C-alpha cells in the first residue's frame, strides 16, 4: 500500500502530494485536485495500476480546532495520461467512517478552486 499526504498550505498556494511517507513529492497545480466523500481525483507525475490500494492523509488548519489530520484508504479506479509527464488518477474511498465525513467536506471546500 502506498501512502500519500496532502499538505495544507497558505491561502493562494496549492496543496502538495507526497509518495511513500515523503520520499518523493509533487506540487499540484490549480484545479489538479478534486475531493468528495466518495473519492478524489488528482493529477500527479505518478502512474498507479488500477486496483492499487492507497492510504491518503489529509491535513489542514482549522480556524477553531487547529491542525486537523485524517487518513483515508482508497482504491485506484482510473489512471490515464493527462498532460506531458502527468497522469490523472481517480481514487474511490473505502468505507469512509461517519466521523470523517464532515472533516472531509471541510477539506474539500478548502481545496476547491475559487470561482
Secondary structure, 3 states (H helix, E strand, C coil): CEEEEEECCCCCCCCEEEECCCCEEEECCCCCEEECCCEEEEEECCCCCCCCEEEEEEEEEECCCEEEEEEEEEEEEEEEEEECCEEEEEEEECCCCHHHHHHHHHHHHHHCCCC
